[in-house]
Amino acid sequence: MTEETGNVPTLSEGGIDPPRWYAVRTRSRHEKVVAKQFEGLEIEHFLPLVIQMHKWANGMRQVELPLFPGYAFVHLVYSPDQRIRVLRTHGVVDFVGTLGRGTPIPDKQIEDVKMLLSNKVPFKNSATLRVGQKVRVRGGSIDGVEGVLVARRGQRRLVIFIEPIQRSLSIDLEGYDVEAV
């Protein structure tokens, strides 16, 4: 077992398989509960959270909500033992993928989401927008972020699509230079 994540490495033809990111579906409003349990089980995870203003009876209040409601991400070497360990976590429904087997998510996509959140780049959480050319941002606080270039109502936007959960983030590219990948 590795000390950092508690993962049991599996062997492939070329040696030890590296850990990969996987999306897990959670019960409704259980994302934070699942993340806290992953922490206690020493399962490396990522729960992207955003702060939103909500109106309550006693006024406006900031609330921290999951960016992708109903989903969390785990970083592990996929094996029967690790699969069962994750699925036994209260609030986890299943891995996102075909036939209950997790579909790996490229590390770059998770890194890009983390970069957007840490730099507080304004974005819109959008449904499946998957048209156009793949591009990379050059310069600025989101240098290197890759996605698909789309145009909406005359505005250039970059869409980062996380395929296994069928969700994407849309960023206004005003003021950013982009190049083809």
Number of C-alpha atoms within 10 A of each C-alpha: 8 8 8 9 17 14 20 17 18 13 11 9 6 6 9 12 14 13 19 15 22 27 25 25 20 23 16 12 14 19 25 17 16 23 22 15 15 19 13 9 14 14 21 18 20 18 20 19 17 14 12 11 10 11 11 8 5 6 7 10 11 11 13 12 16 18 18 17 17 19 27 25 21 23 20 24 22 23 14 9 12 17 17 11 13 22 17 12 16 14 21 22 18 21 25 21 16 9 9 12 15 18 20 19 19 13 13 12 18 17 12 18 17 16 17 17 16 10 10 11 12 12 15 11 15 15 12 16 18 16 11 13 13 18 19 19 20 15 13 10 15 16 15 17 21 23 26 20 24 21 12 7 5 7 10 16 19 27 29 26 21 17 18 17 21 12 17 22 23 22 21 17 16 9 8 14 13 19 13 12 11
